[in-house]
Amino acid sequence: MKRDLFSTGEMIRQPSPGHEPAHPAGISAGLLRIFGRYSEHYVARHFHSVRLLANGAPKTCFDVPLVLYLNHSSWWDPIVCLLLARRFFPRRKSYGPIDAAALQRYAFLERLGFFGVEHGTGRGARNFRKRAEAILRQNDSALWLTPQGMFIDNRPRPLYFQSGLGRLAHGATSAAFQPLAIEYTFWEERLPEVLISFGEAVIFEQPRSLNVPDATDLFEAALASVQDQLSAASQRRQREEWRVLVEGGAGTTRVYDWWRRAHATLRRQKFHSAHSEL
């Protein structure tokens, strides 16, 4: 399985042998606003919809740092997370790790809240934890992590996380940890759907009653449960179970839709580009 650009784990290496700053660079509100709007438009072009499971909305009233940990099956995950951060956590500063080489190529991503990590050494893992712990000292922060550490299909069970997430929970002074499940699937349109559900958050405070392995087990079970609920709802395809966050494209091709529109006009019927009521 392939390592990805948006992950967290224990074995990571920073791009240079020098000392790495503990604090990520400051986020540019203007650049984040521009890129966020572009990302939502980009998602709308490539998906039929982005849908939130009605009983899977996040609680946003925490006054402690927030860690969102999610499954990671697709290249689209960072863009979807950016959309969710703007929609549900606009008052928080969101951060996420990204492949160090990619960050060197696209330096502007650092101004969006990304910080570079690279798989390889224990020193890199320590640098990651320093940065993550610095972020979690800010009560208005949100740290988005993919603890499986690689692209992986949604279906395998049980889930296996690297130990970085458990170590953060064990070491943080106070933080809320919330699972997030994302699924990409085709229903009844040409374009796929993005399906989302948040799970219940758990707040970790000192002193810790769980060690790192136990915390990791707890997180694995929590995310698997949210994924299973999301998958079951996806298979049911019941419109009332979903809240549409982004409406994207519908229909087939311009030529075929033109023919369908003309056919509907001749019959004095209203034209609907979508193929179903979902």
Secondary structure by P-SEA (a helix, b strand, c coil): ccccccccccccccccccccccccccccaaaaaaaaaaaaaaaaacccbbbcccccccccccccbbbbbbbbcccaaaaaaaaaaaccccccbbbbbccaaaaaacccccccbbbbbbcccaaaaaaaaaaaaaaaccccbbbbbbccccccccccccccccaaaaaaaacccbbbbbbbbbbbbbccccbbbbbbcccbbbbbcccccccaaaaaaaaaaaaaaaaaaaaaaaaacccccccccbbbbbcccaaaaaaaaaaaaaacbbbbcccccc
